[in-house]
C-alpha cells in the first residue's frame, strides 16, 4: 500500500499532498543523479505491491529509544534520571511495606498480649501502633502510585504505542 491508498478528499490534505508530490519529484531526481540510497528513504518500495515496507514490527517502527533517545543527550539524561528515581522509589516502597508489616505484627502482638494476660497495655500504645500501620501502608500506596507515574514517563522515552482512536 502506498500513501495514495490513504488519501482523503479534504482541504487539509492539499499541503500534505503537494509536499508528497514535491518529495517524489526530488527523490526521483536524486535517484537519476546516482544517489539511490537517499532516494530510497522517501520513495515507495515497489517490491511490496507498490507500497512502503509494512513488514516492520510495530515495536521496531515506534521504538523511540533507538531512533532518538540514545542519540539525544537531553532525552538520554532525562531517561537516566527517571530510571534512577524509579529505583529509589522502589527501595523506599520496599522499606515502607516492610515497616507496615512490622507495625502490623506489633499491633497483633499487643492485641494477643492484652487478651491473653491481665497486663494492662495503655491505649496510647495501641493508638500509636495503629497509626504506624495506617501511615506506613498509606505511604507505601502513595510511593507505588508515584513510581507508576515515573515508570510511565520513562516508557515514553523508550516506546509509546500510537493508536489514533485513543488520542481523542
DSSP file (Angstrom, degrees, kcal/mol; ACC not computed):
  #  RESIDUE AA STRUCTURE BP1 BP2  ACC     N-H-->O    O-->H-N    N-H-->O    O-->H-N    TCO  KAPPA ALPHA  PHI   PSI    X-CA   Y-CA   Z-CA
    1    1 A X              0   0    0      0, 0.0    51,-2.0     0, 0.0     2,-0.2   0.000 360.0 360.0 360.0 140.2    0.0    0.0    0.0
    2    2 A X    >   -     0   0    0     49,-0.3     3,-1.4    47,-0.1     4,-0.3  -0.565 360.0 -94.5-109.7 177.3    1.2    3.5   -0.8
    3    3 A X  G >  S+     0   0    0      1,-0.3     3,-1.4    -2,-0.2     4,-0.1   0.781 120.2  66.9 -64.9 -24.5    0.3    6.8    0.6
    4    4 A X  G >  S+     0   0    0      1,-0.3     3,-1.0     2,-0.2    -1,-0.3   0.756  89.7  65.2 -67.7 -22.5   -2.2    7.3   -2.2
    5    5 A X  G <  S+     0   0    0     -3,-1.4    -1,-0.3     1,-0.2    -2,-0.2   0.657 104.7  45.7 -72.2 -13.5   -4.3    4.5   -0.7
    6    6 A X  G <  S+     0   0    0     -3,-1.4    -1,-0.2    -4,-0.3    -2,-0.2   0.253  81.4 129.6-113.3  11.1   -4.9    6.6    2.4
    7    7 A X    <   -     0   0    0     -3,-1.0     2,-0.4    -4,-0.1    -3,-0.0  -0.378  37.5-164.3 -68.0 143.4   -5.8    9.9    0.7
    8    8 A X        -     0   0    0      2,-0.1     2,-1.9    -2,-0.1     5,-0.2  -0.992  26.3-118.5-126.0 139.0   -9.0   11.6    1.9
    9    9 A X        +     0   0    0     -2,-0.4     2,-0.3     3,-0.1    -2,-0.0  -0.515  65.7 123.8 -80.4  81.8  -10.5   14.4   -0.1
   10   10 A X  S >  S-     0   0    0     -2,-1.9     3,-1.3     1,-0.1     4,-0.3  -0.945  71.3-115.6-135.4 161.3  -10.4   17.3    2.3
   11   11 A X  G >  S+     0   0    0     -2,-0.3     3,-1.1     1,-0.3     4,-0.4   0.776 112.0  65.5 -64.3 -26.5   -8.9   20.8    2.2
   12   12 A X  G 3  S+     0   0    0      1,-0.2     4,-0.5     2,-0.1    -1,-0.3   0.726  95.8  57.9 -69.6 -20.3   -6.5   19.9    5.0
   13   13 A X  G <> S+     0   0    0     -3,-1.3     4,-2.9     1,-0.2     5,-0.3   0.544  80.0  88.6 -87.1  -7.3   -4.7   17.4    2.7
   14   14 A X  H <> S+     0   0    0     -3,-1.1     4,-2.3    -4,-0.3    -1,-0.2   0.934  93.0  40.4 -59.3 -49.4   -3.8   19.9    0.0
   15   15 A X  H  > S+     0   0    0     -4,-0.4     4,-2.5    -3,-0.3    -1,-0.2   0.876 115.3  51.9 -69.3 -37.0   -0.5   20.8    1.5
   16   16 A X  H  > S+     0   0    0     -4,-0.5     4,-2.3     2,-0.2    -2,-0.2   0.935 112.7  45.1 -63.8 -45.4    0.4   17.2    2.5
   17   17 A X  H  X S+     0   0    0     -4,-2.9     4,-2.5     2,-0.2    -2,-0.2   0.883 112.5  51.4 -66.8 -38.3   -0.3   16.0   -1.0
   18   18 A X  H  X S+     0   0    0     -4,-2.3     4,-2.4    -5,-0.3    -2,-0.2   0.916 111.3  47.9 -64.2 -42.2    1.7   18.9   -2.5
   19   19 A X  H  X S+     0   0    0     -4,-2.5     4,-2.8     2,-0.2    -2,-0.2   0.906 111.0  51.2 -63.6 -40.8    4.6   18.1   -0.2
   20   20 A X  H  X S+     0   0    0     -4,-2.3     4,-2.4     2,-0.2    -2,-0.2   0.911 110.3  48.7 -64.2 -42.1    4.4   14.4   -1.1
   21   21 A X  H  X S+     0   0    0     -4,-2.5     4,-2.2     2,-0.2    -1,-0.2   0.929 113.0  47.9 -62.7 -44.1    4.4   15.2   -4.9
   22   22 A X  H  X S+     0   0    0     -4,-2.4     4,-2.8     1,-0.2    -2,-0.2   0.919 111.5  50.7 -60.1 -44.3    7.4   17.5   -4.4
   23   23 A X  H  X S+     0   0    0     -4,-2.8     4,-2.5     1,-0.2    -2,-0.2   0.893 109.8  49.7 -63.2 -40.9    9.2   14.8   -2.3
   24   24 A X  H  X S+     0   0    0     -4,-2.4     4,-2.4     2,-0.2    -1,-0.2   0.913 112.5  47.2 -64.3 -43.0    8.6   12.2   -5.0
   25   25 A X  H  X S+     0   0    0     -4,-2.2     4,-2.3     2,-0.2    -2,-0.2   0.936 114.2  47.1 -63.3 -46.3    9.9   14.5   -7.8
   26   26 A X  H  X S+     0   0    0     -4,-2.8     4,-2.2     1,-0.2    -2,-0.2   0.886 112.5  50.0 -63.6 -38.7   13.0   15.4   -5.7
   27   27 A X  H  X S+     0   0    0     -4,-2.5     4,-2.4    -5,-0.2    -1,-0.2   0.901 110.6  49.0 -67.4 -40.7   13.7   11.8   -4.8
   28   28 A X  H  X S+     0   0    0     -4,-2.4     4,-2.3     2,-0.2    -2,-0.2   0.897 111.7  49.1 -67.0 -38.3   13.4   10.7   -8.5
   29   29 A X  H  X S+     0   0    0     -4,-2.3     4,-1.4     2,-0.2    -2,-0.2   0.901 111.4  49.9 -65.3 -39.2   15.8   13.5   -9.5
   30   30 A X  H  <>S+     0   0    0     -4,-2.2     5,-2.2     1,-0.2     4,-0.2   0.892 110.5  50.3 -64.2 -39.1   18.2   12.4   -6.7
   31   31 A X  H ><5S+     0   0    0     -4,-2.4     3,-1.5     1,-0.2    -2,-0.2   0.892 107.3  53.4 -65.9 -39.7   17.9    8.8   -8.0
   32   32 A X  H 3<5S+     0   0    0     -4,-2.3    -1,-0.2     1,-0.3    -2,-0.2   0.793 103.3  58.1 -65.0 -27.7   18.7   10.0  -11.5
   33   33 A X  T 3<5S-     0   0    0     -4,-1.4    -1,-0.3    -5,-0.1    -2,-0.2   0.499 125.5-103.0 -80.7  -3.4   21.8   11.7  -10.2
   34   34 A X  T < 5S+     0   0    0     -3,-1.5     2,-0.9    -4,-0.2     3,-0.2   0.577  86.7 123.0  96.1  10.8   23.0    8.3   -8.9
   35   35 A X     >< +     0   0    0     -5,-2.2     4,-1.7     1,-0.2     3,-0.4  -0.554  24.9 157.3-103.3  67.8   22.2    8.8   -5.2
   36   36 A X  H  >  +     0   0    0     -2,-0.9     4,-2.7     1,-0.2     5,-0.2   0.857  65.5  59.1 -62.3 -38.6   19.9    5.8   -4.8
   37   37 A X  H  > S+     0   0    0      1,-0.2     4,-0.6    -3,-0.2    -1,-0.2   0.878 108.1  45.8 -63.8 -36.4   20.3    5.4   -1.1
   38   38 A X  H >4 S+     0   0    0     -3,-0.4     3,-0.6     1,-0.2     4,-0.4   0.896 113.7  49.2 -70.4 -39.0   18.9    8.9   -0.4
   39   39 A X  H >X S+     0   0    0     -4,-1.7     4,-2.2     1,-0.2     3,-1.4   0.871 103.1  60.3 -69.1 -36.2   16.1    8.4   -2.8
   40   40 A X  H 3< S+     0   0    0     -4,-2.7    -1,-0.2     1,-0.3    -2,-0.2   0.744  91.6  70.6 -63.7 -21.7   15.1    5.0   -1.3
   41   41 A X  T << S+     0   0    0     -4,-0.6    -1,-0.3    -3,-0.6    -2,-0.2   0.790 116.2  18.9 -66.6 -26.1   14.5    6.8    2.0
   42   42 A X  T <4 S+     0   0    0     -3,-1.4    -2,-0.2    -4,-0.4     2,-0.2   0.631 104.7  89.2-119.4 -20.2   11.4    8.5    0.6
   43   43 A X  S  < S-     0   0    0     -4,-2.2   -19,-0.0     1,-0.1     2,-0.0  -0.535  84.7-101.6 -80.3 147.6   10.3    6.6   -2.4
   44   44 A X        -     0   0    0     -2,-0.2     2,-0.8     6,-0.1     8,-0.2  -0.358  33.6-115.6 -63.6 147.0    7.8    3.7   -2.1
   45   45 A X    >   -     0   0    0      6,-0.8     3,-1.5     1,-0.1     6,-0.4  -0.773  23.2-160.3 -85.9 109.9    9.4    0.2   -2.2
   46   46 A X  G >> S+     0   0    0     -2,-0.8     4,-0.6     1,-0.3     3,-0.5   0.585  80.5  77.0 -72.1  -9.2    7.9   -1.4   -5.3
   47   47 A X  G 34 S+     0   0    0      1,-0.3    -1,-0.3     2,-0.2     2,-0.2   0.609  89.6  59.4 -75.9  -8.5    8.8   -4.9   -4.2
   48   48 A X  G X4 S-     0   0    0     -3,-1.5     3,-1.4     3,-0.4    -1,-0.3  -0.458 135.3 -74.2-115.8  58.0    5.8   -4.7   -1.8
   49   49 A X  T <4 S-     0   0    0     -3,-0.5    -2,-0.2     1,-0.3    -3,-0.1   0.847  93.1 -55.4  57.5  37.3    3.0   -4.2   -4.3
   50   50 A X  T 3< S+     0   0    0     -4,-0.6    -1,-0.3     1,-0.2    -4,-0.2   0.600 115.9 103.4  78.1  10.3    3.9   -0.5   -4.8
   51   51 A X  S <  S-     0   0    0     -3,-1.4    -6,-0.8    -6,-0.4    -3,-0.4  -0.479  76.2 -78.2-116.2-173.3    3.8    0.4   -1.2
   52   52 A X        -     0   0    0    -51,-2.0     2,-1.2    -8,-0.2    -1,-0.1  -0.417  59.5 -84.2 -82.5 162.4    6.0    1.1    1.7
   53   53 A X        +     0   0    0      1,-0.2     3,-0.5    -2,-0.1    -1,-0.1  -0.530  54.4 166.2 -70.5  98.3    7.7   -1.7    3.7
   54   54 A X        +     0   0    0     -2,-1.2    -1,-0.2     1,-0.2    -2,-0.0   0.188  53.2  90.7-101.5  16.2    5.0   -2.5    6.1
   55   55 A X        +     0   0    0      2,-0.1    -1,-0.2     3,-0.0     2,-0.1   0.544  60.2 113.2 -83.5  -6.8    6.6   -5.8    7.3
   56   56 A X  S    S-     0   0    0     -3,-0.5     2,-0.0     1,-0.1     5,-0.0  -0.412  77.4-108.4 -68.8 137.5    8.4   -3.9   10.1
   57   57 A X     >  -     0   0    0      1,-0.1     4,-2.7    -2,-0.1     3,-0.3  -0.348  19.9-125.9 -64.2 145.0    7.2   -4.8   13.6
   58   58 A X  H  > S+     0   0    0      1,-0.2     4,-2.4     2,-0.2    -1,-0.1   0.884 111.3  54.3 -59.2 -40.1    5.2   -2.1   15.3
   59   59 A X  H  4 S+     0   0    0      1,-0.2    -1,-0.2     2,-0.2   101,-0.1   0.843 111.7  44.9 -65.6 -32.4    7.6   -2.2   18.3
   60   60 A X  H >4 S+     0   0    0     -3,-0.3     3,-0.9     2,-0.2    -2,-0.2   0.891 113.1  50.1 -75.2 -41.1   10.6   -1.6   15.9
   61   61 A X  H 3< S+     0   0    0     -4,-2.7    -2,-0.2     1,-0.2    -3,-0.2   0.870 118.2  37.6 -66.5 -37.3    8.8    1.2   14.0
   62   62 A X  T 3< S+     0   0    0     -4,-2.4     2,-0.8    -5,-0.2    98,-0.8   0.190  81.1 132.8-101.3  16.2    7.7    3.1   17.1
   63   63 A X  B <>  +A  159   0A   0     -3,-0.9     4,-1.1     1,-0.2    96,-0.2  -0.573  29.3 179.8 -72.5 107.4   10.9    2.5   19.1
   64   64 A X  H  >>S+     0   0    0     94,-1.7     4,-2.2    -2,-0.8     5,-2.1   0.797  73.0  61.4 -79.3 -29.6   11.9    5.9   20.4
   65   65 A X  I  4>S+     0   0    0     93,-1.9     5,-2.5     3,-0.2     6,-0.3   0.965 110.5  37.1 -64.5 -51.7   15.0    4.8   22.3
   66   66 A X  I  45S+     0   0    0     92,-0.3    -1,-0.2     1,-0.2    -2,-0.2   0.863 122.4  44.2 -69.0 -35.9   16.9    3.5   19.2
   67   67 A X  I  <5S-     0   0    0     -4,-1.1    -1,-0.2     3,-0.1    -2,-0.2   0.769 138.2 -14.1 -83.9 -24.3   15.6    6.3   16.9
   68   68 A X  I >X5S+     0   0    0     -4,-2.2     3,-1.6    89,-0.2     4,-1.6   0.589 116.6  65.1-140.0 -56.4   16.1    9.2   19.2
   69   69 A X  I 34<S+     0   0    0     -5,-2.1     7,-0.4    88,-0.3     3,-0.3   0.845 102.5  50.1 -56.1 -44.3   16.7    8.9   23.0
   70   70 A X  T 34<S+     0   0    0     -5,-2.5    -1,-0.3    -6,-0.2    -4,-0.1   0.701 116.7  43.1 -71.5 -15.8   20.1    7.2   22.9
   71   71 A X  T <4 S+     0   0    0     -3,-1.6     2,-0.6    -6,-0.3    -1,-0.2   0.640  99.6  78.2 -98.9 -18.5   21.4    9.8   20.4
   72   72 A X     X  -     0   0    0     -4,-1.6     4,-2.7    -3,-0.3     5,-0.3  -0.824  64.9-157.1 -97.1 116.5   19.9   12.9   22.2
   73   73 A X  H  > S+     0   0    0     -2,-0.6     4,-1.9     1,-0.2     5,-0.2   0.840  92.2  51.3 -63.6 -32.0   21.9   14.0   25.2
   74   74 A X  H  > S+     0   0    0      2,-0.2     4,-2.2     1,-0.2    -1,-0.2   0.951 115.3  39.8 -70.0 -49.0   18.9   15.8   26.8
   75   75 A X  H  > S+     0   0    0      2,-0.2     4,-2.6     1,-0.2    -2,-0.2   0.888 115.1  52.7 -68.1 -39.0   16.5   12.9   26.4
   76   76 A X  H  X S+     0   0    0     -4,-2.7     4,-2.3    -7,-0.4    -1,-0.2   0.917 111.4  46.7 -62.9 -42.7   19.1   10.3   27.4
   77   77 A X  H  X S+     0   0    0     -4,-1.9     4,-2.5    -5,-0.3    -2,-0.2   0.902 111.8  50.7 -65.1 -41.7   19.9   12.3   30.6
   78   78 A X  H  X S+     0   0    0     -4,-2.2     4,-2.3     1,-0.2    -2,-0.2   0.896 111.0  49.0 -63.6 -39.9   16.2   12.7   31.4
   79   79 A X  H  X S+     0   0    0     -4,-2.6     4,-2.6     2,-0.2    -2,-0.2   0.917 110.7  49.8 -65.6 -42.7   15.7    8.9   31.0
   80   80 A X  H  X S+     0   0    0     -4,-2.3     4,-2.1     2,-0.2    -2,-0.2   0.909 112.0  48.0 -63.0 -41.8   18.6    8.1   33.2
   81   81 A X  H  X S+     0   0    0     -4,-2.5     4,-2.3     2,-0.2    -1,-0.2   0.909 112.4  49.6 -64.1 -41.5   17.4   10.5   35.9
   82   82 A X  H  X S+     0   0    0     -4,-2.3     4,-2.2     1,-0.2    -2,-0.2   0.894 110.6  49.1 -64.3 -40.6   13.9    9.0   35.7
   83   83 A X  H  X S+     0   0    0     -4,-2.6     4,-2.1     2,-0.2    -1,-0.2   0.880 110.9  50.3 -67.8 -36.8   15.2    5.4   35.9
   84   84 A X  H  X S+     0   0    0     -4,-2.1     4,-2.4     2,-0.2    -2,-0.2   0.914 111.3  48.8 -65.3 -41.7   17.3    6.4   39.0
   85   85 A X  H  X S+     0   0    0     -4,-2.3     4,-2.5     1,-0.2    -2,-0.2   0.892 109.6  52.4 -64.5 -38.7   14.3    8.0   40.6
   86   86 A X  H  X S+     0   0    0     -4,-2.2     4,-1.8     2,-0.2    -1,-0.2   0.904 109.7  48.8 -64.2 -40.6   12.2    4.8   39.8
   87   87 A X  H  X S+     0   0    0     -4,-2.1     4,-1.8     2,-0.2    -2,-0.2   0.919 111.5  49.3 -64.5 -43.1   14.9    2.7   41.5
   88   88 A X  H  X S+     0   0    0     -4,-2.4     4,-2.4     1,-0.2    -2,-0.2   0.912 110.2  50.8 -62.6 -42.0   15.0    4.9   44.6
   89   89 A X  H  X S+     0   0    0     -4,-2.5     4,-2.7     1,-0.2    -1,-0.2   0.856 107.0  55.2 -64.2 -33.9   11.2    4.8   44.9
   90   90 A X  H  X S+     0   0    0     -4,-1.8     4,-2.2     2,-0.2    -1,-0.2   0.897 108.8  47.3 -63.8 -40.3   11.3    1.0   44.6
   91   91 A X  H  X S+     0   0    0     -4,-1.8     4,-2.3     2,-0.2    -2,-0.2   0.923 113.6  47.5 -66.2 -44.2   13.7    0.9   47.6
   92   92 A X  H  X S+     0   0    0     -4,-2.4     4,-2.6     1,-0.2    -2,-0.2   0.910 111.2  51.8 -63.2 -41.7   11.5    3.3   49.6
   93   93 A X  H  X S+     0   0    0     -4,-2.7     4,-2.5     1,-0.2     5,-0.2   0.918 109.7  49.1 -61.7 -43.6    8.4    1.3   48.7
   94   94 A X  H  X S+     0   0    0     -4,-2.2     4,-2.2     1,-0.2    -1,-0.2   0.911 111.8  49.0 -61.9 -42.8   10.0   -2.0   49.9
   95   95 A X  H  X S+     0   0    0     -4,-2.3     4,-2.5     2,-0.2    -2,-0.2   0.902 112.0  48.6 -64.2 -40.8   11.1   -0.3   53.2
   96   96 A X  H  X S+     0   0    0     -4,-2.6     4,-2.5     2,-0.2    -2,-0.2   0.892 110.3  50.3 -68.4 -38.8    7.6    1.1   53.7
   97   97 A X  H  X S+     0   0    0     -4,-2.5     4,-2.2     2,-0.2    -1,-0.2   0.908 112.2  48.7 -64.5 -39.8    5.9   -2.3   53.0
   98   98 A X  H  X S+     0   0    0     -4,-2.2     4,-2.5     2,-0.2    -2,-0.2   0.911 111.5  48.8 -63.8 -42.8    8.4   -3.9   55.5
   99   99 A X  H  X S+     0   0    0     -4,-2.5     4,-2.7     2,-0.2     5,-0.2   0.873 110.0  52.3 -65.1 -36.6    7.6   -1.2   58.1
  100  100 A X  H  X S+     0   0    0     -4,-2.5     4,-2.2     2,-0.2    -2,-0.2   0.918 111.0  47.2 -64.2 -43.3    3.9   -1.7   57.5
  101  101 A X  H  X S+     0   0    0     -4,-2.2     4,-2.3     2,-0.2    -2,-0.2   0.902 112.9  49.0 -64.5 -41.0    4.3   -5.5   58.1
  102  102 A X  H  X S+     0   0    0     -4,-2.5     4,-2.4     2,-0.2    -2,-0.2   0.919 113.0  45.9 -66.1 -43.0    6.4   -4.9   61.2
  103  103 A X  H  X S+     0   0    0     -4,-2.7     4,-2.3     2,-0.2    -1,-0.2   0.853 112.1  52.1 -70.5 -31.5    3.9   -2.5   62.7
  104  104 A X  H  X S+     0   0    0     -4,-2.2     4,-2.6    -5,-0.2    -2,-0.2   0.908 110.3  48.7 -66.3 -41.1    1.0   -4.8   61.9
  105  105 A X  H  X S+     0   0    0     -4,-2.3     4,-2.7     2,-0.2    -2,-0.2   0.910 111.2  50.0 -63.8 -41.9    2.8   -7.6   63.6
  106  106 A X  H  X S+     0   0    0     -4,-2.4     4,-2.5     2,-0.2    -2,-0.2   0.904 111.0  49.3 -63.0 -41.3    3.5   -5.4   66.6
  107  107 A X  H  X S+     0   0    0     -4,-2.3     4,-2.2     2,-0.2    -2,-0.2   0.917 112.2  47.7 -64.5 -43.2   -0.2   -4.4   66.7
  108  108 A X  H  X S+     0   0    0     -4,-2.6     4,-2.4     2,-0.2    -2,-0.2   0.912 111.7  50.8 -64.2 -41.1   -1.3   -8.1   66.5
  109  109 A X  H  X S+     0   0    0     -4,-2.7     4,-2.5     1,-0.2    -2,-0.2   0.899 109.8  49.8 -63.0 -41.3    1.2   -9.0   69.3
  110  110 A X  H  X S+     0   0    0     -4,-2.5     4,-2.5     2,-0.2    -1,-0.2   0.906 110.9  50.3 -63.2 -40.9   -0.1   -6.2   71.5
  111  111 A X  H  X S+     0   0    0     -4,-2.2     4,-1.9     2,-0.2    -2,-0.2   0.910 111.5  47.2 -63.8 -42.3   -3.6   -7.4   70.9
  112  112 A X  H  X S+     0   0    0     -4,-2.4     4,-2.8     2,-0.2     5,-0.3   0.911 112.6  49.9 -65.8 -41.9   -2.7  -11.0   71.8
  113  113 A X  H  X S+     0   0    0     -4,-2.5     4,-1.9     1,-0.2     6,-0.3   0.906 110.5  50.2 -62.0 -41.5   -0.9   -9.9   74.9
  114  114 A X  H  < S+     0   0    0     -4,-2.5    -1,-0.2     1,-0.2    -2,-0.2   0.876 116.8  40.5 -66.5 -36.6   -3.8   -7.8   76.0
  115  115 A X  H  < S+     0   0    0     -4,-1.9    -2,-0.2    -5,-0.2    -1,-0.2   0.858 118.1  45.6 -79.4 -35.7   -6.2  -10.7   75.6
  116  116 A X  H  < S+     0   0    0     -4,-2.8     2,-0.3    -5,-0.2    -2,-0.2   0.752 116.6  37.4 -83.1 -24.6   -4.0  -13.5   76.9
  117  117 A X  S  < S-     0   0    0     -4,-1.9     0, 0.0    -5,-0.3     0, 0.0  -0.734  74.8-123.2-123.3 171.4   -2.8  -11.7   80.0
  118  118 A X        +     0   0    0     -2,-0.3     2,-0.2     2,-0.1    -4,-0.1   0.313  69.1 130.1 -93.2   7.8   -4.1   -9.4   82.6
  119  119 A X        -     0   0    0     -6,-0.3     2,-0.7     1,-0.1    -2,-0.2  -0.449  59.7-130.7 -65.7 128.3   -1.3   -7.0   81.8
  120  120 A X        -     0   0    0     -2,-0.2     2,-0.6     0, 0.0    -1,-0.1  -0.722  21.4-166.3 -86.3 115.9   -2.7   -3.5   81.2
  121  121 A X        -     0   0    0     -2,-0.7     5,-0.1   -11,-0.1    -2,-0.0  -0.902  27.9-113.8-102.6 125.4   -1.4   -2.1   77.9
  122  122 A X    >>  -     0   0    0     -2,-0.6     4,-1.1     1,-0.1     3,-0.8  -0.219  14.7-128.1 -59.8 145.9   -2.1    1.7   77.6
  123  123 A X  H 3> S+     0   0    0      1,-0.2     4,-2.5     2,-0.2     5,-0.2   0.782 106.8  65.3 -63.9 -28.1   -4.5    2.7   74.9
  124  124 A X  H 3> S+     0   0    0      1,-0.2     4,-2.7     2,-0.2    -1,-0.2   0.845  97.2  54.7 -65.7 -32.1   -1.9    5.2   73.6
  125  125 A X  H <> S+     0   0    0     -3,-0.8     4,-2.5     2,-0.2    -1,-0.2   0.918 110.1  46.1 -66.1 -42.6    0.4    2.3   72.6
  126  126 A X  H  X S+     0   0    0     -4,-1.1     4,-2.8     2,-0.2     5,-0.2   0.914 113.3  50.1 -63.0 -42.2   -2.4    0.8   70.6
  127  127 A X  H  X S+     0   0    0     -4,-2.5     4,-2.4     2,-0.2    -2,-0.2   0.912 112.1  46.7 -63.5 -42.9   -3.2    4.2   69.0
  128  128 A X  H  X S+     0   0    0     -4,-2.7     4,-2.2     2,-0.2    -1,-0.2   0.925 114.5  46.7 -65.4 -44.1    0.4    4.8   68.1
  129  129 A X  H  X S+     0   0    0     -4,-2.5     4,-2.2     2,-0.2    -2,-0.2   0.905 113.0  48.9 -66.1 -41.4    0.8    1.3   66.6
  130  130 A X  H  X S+     0   0    0     -4,-2.8     4,-2.5     1,-0.2    -1,-0.2   0.907 110.7  51.7 -63.3 -41.4   -2.4    1.6   64.7
  131  131 A X  H  X S+     0   0    0     -4,-2.4     4,-3.0    -5,-0.2    -2,-0.2   0.886 108.0  52.0 -61.3 -39.6   -1.3    5.0   63.4
  132  132 A X  H  X S+     0   0    0     -4,-2.2     4,-2.8     2,-0.2     5,-0.3   0.911 109.4  49.3 -63.1 -42.2    2.0    3.4   62.3
  133  133 A X  H  X S+     0   0    0     -4,-2.2     4,-2.2   -30,-0.2     5,-0.2   0.948 115.3  43.8 -61.3 -47.6    0.2    0.7   60.4
  134  134 A X  H  X S+     0   0    0     -4,-2.5     4,-2.4     1,-0.2     5,-0.2   0.918 115.9  47.5 -64.6 -43.6   -2.0    3.3   58.7
  135  135 A X  H  X S+     0   0    0     -4,-3.0     4,-2.6     2,-0.2     5,-0.2   0.928 114.4  44.6 -66.2 -45.4    0.8    5.7   58.0
  136  136 A X  H  X S+     0   0    0     -4,-2.8     4,-2.4    -5,-0.2   -36,-0.2   0.891 115.2  47.3 -69.3 -37.5    3.2    3.2   56.5
  137  137 A X  H  X S+     0   0    0     -4,-2.2     4,-2.0    -5,-0.3    -1,-0.2   0.910 114.4  47.3 -70.1 -39.1    0.5    1.5   54.4
  138  138 A X  H  X S+     0   0    0     -4,-2.4     4,-2.5    -5,-0.2    -2,-0.2   0.909 113.6  47.9 -64.8 -42.4   -0.7    4.9   53.1
  139  139 A X  H  X S+     0   0    0     -4,-2.6     4,-2.7     2,-0.2     5,-0.2   0.899 110.6  51.5 -65.7 -40.2    2.8    6.0   52.4
  140  140 A X  H  X S+     0   0    0     -4,-2.4     4,-2.0     2,-0.2    -1,-0.2   0.897 110.9  48.7 -63.3 -39.6    3.6    2.7   50.6
  141  141 A X  H  X S+     0   0    0     -4,-2.0     4,-2.0     2,-0.2    -2,-0.2   0.929 112.4  48.2 -64.2 -45.5    0.5    3.1   48.5
  142  142 A X  H  X S+     0   0    0     -4,-2.5     4,-2.4     1,-0.2    -2,-0.2   0.901 111.6  49.3 -62.7 -41.7    1.4    6.7   47.6
  143  143 A X  H  X S+     0   0    0     -4,-2.7     4,-2.6     1,-0.2    -1,-0.2   0.883 109.0  53.1 -65.8 -37.4    5.0    5.8   46.7
  144  144 A X  H  X S+     0   0    0     -4,-2.0     4,-1.9    -5,-0.2    -1,-0.2   0.893 109.9  48.0 -65.7 -37.8    3.7    2.9   44.5
  145  145 A X  H  X S+     0   0    0     -4,-2.0     4,-2.0     2,-0.2    -2,-0.2   0.922 112.6  48.6 -65.9 -43.9    1.5    5.4   42.6
  146  146 A X  H  X S+     0   0    0     -4,-2.4     4,-2.3     1,-0.2    -2,-0.2   0.897 110.5  51.5 -61.6 -41.4    4.4    7.8   42.2
  147  147 A X  H  X S+     0   0    0     -4,-2.6     4,-2.5     1,-0.2    -1,-0.2   0.881 107.9  52.3 -63.6 -39.1    6.6    5.0   41.0
  148  148 A X  H  X S+     0   0    0     -4,-1.9     4,-2.1     2,-0.2    -1,-0.2   0.892 109.5  49.4 -65.2 -39.5    4.0    4.0   38.4
  149  149 A X  H  X S+     0   0    0     -4,-2.0     4,-2.2     2,-0.2    -2,-0.2   0.925 112.2  47.3 -64.8 -44.5    3.8    7.6   37.1
  150  150 A X  H  X S+     0   0    0     -4,-2.3     4,-2.7     1,-0.2    -2,-0.2   0.904 111.2  52.0 -63.1 -41.2    7.6    7.8   36.8
  151  151 A X  H  X S+     0   0    0     -4,-2.5     4,-2.1     1,-0.2    -1,-0.2   0.893 108.8  50.3 -62.2 -40.3    7.6    4.5   35.1
  152  152 A X  H  X S+     0   0    0     -4,-2.1     4,-1.0     2,-0.2    -1,-0.2   0.902 111.2  48.6 -65.3 -41.2    5.0    5.7   32.6
  153  153 A X  H >X S+     0   0    0     -4,-2.2     3,-0.6     1,-0.2     4,-0.6   0.917 111.0  50.4 -63.4 -43.0    7.1    8.8   31.9
  154  154 A X  H >X S+     0   0    0     -4,-2.7     3,-1.3     1,-0.2     4,-0.6   0.873 103.9  59.4 -62.3 -37.0   10.2    6.7   31.4
  155  155 A X  H >X S+     0   0    0     -4,-2.1     4,-2.8     1,-0.3     3,-1.0   0.811  94.2  65.0 -63.4 -29.4    8.4    4.5   29.0
  156  156 A X  H << S+     0   0    0     -4,-1.0    -1,-0.3    -3,-0.6    -2,-0.2   0.762  99.0  53.3 -66.1 -23.5    7.7    7.5   26.7
  157  157 A X  H << S+     0   0    0     -3,-1.3   -88,-0.3    -4,-0.6    -1,-0.3   0.662 119.8  33.4 -80.9 -16.6   11.5    7.8   26.1
  158  158 A X  H << S-     0   0    0     -3,-1.0   -93,-1.9    -4,-0.6   -94,-1.7   0.861 130.2 -19.2-104.9 -56.2   11.6    4.1   25.1
  159  159 A X  B  <  -A   63   0A   0     -4,-2.8     2,-0.4   -96,-0.2    -1,-0.3  -0.958  48.3-179.6-158.5 133.9    8.4    3.2   23.3
  160  160 A X        -     0   0    0    -98,-0.8     2,-0.1    -2,-0.3    -4,-0.0  -0.927  26.3-134.9-139.0 116.9    4.9    4.5   23.1
  161  161 A X        -     0   0    0     -2,-0.4     2,-0.6     1,-0.1    -2,-0.0  -0.433  17.5-145.2 -68.0 140.0    2.3    2.8   21.0
  162  162 A X        +     0   0    0     -2,-0.1     2,-0.5     3,-0.0     3,-0.1  -0.930  22.7 172.0-114.7 113.2    0.3    5.2   18.9
  163  163 A X    >>  -     0   0    0     -2,-0.6     3,-1.3     1,-0.1     4,-0.6  -0.974  23.9-151.1-119.6 115.4   -3.4    4.3   18.4
  164  164 A X  G >4 S+     0   0    0     -2,-0.5     3,-1.2     1,-0.3     4,-0.2   0.851  95.1  57.8 -55.9 -37.9   -5.3    7.1   16.7
  165  165 A X  G >4 S+     0   0    0      1,-0.3     3,-0.6     2,-0.2    -1,-0.3   0.800 104.8  51.8 -65.1 -28.0   -8.6    6.1   18.3
  166  166 A X  G <4 S+     0   0    0     -3,-1.3    -1,-0.3     1,-0.2    -2,-0.2   0.571  95.4  71.4 -84.2  -8.2   -7.1    6.5   21.8
  167  167 A X  G <<        0   0    0     -3,-1.2    -1,-0.2    -4,-0.6    -2,-0.2   0.446 360.0 360.0 -90.6   0.1   -5.8   10.0   21.1
  168  168 A X    <         0   0    0     -3,-0.6    -1,-0.2    -4,-0.2    -2,-0.1   0.472 360.0 360.0 -86.2 360.0   -9.1   11.8   21.1
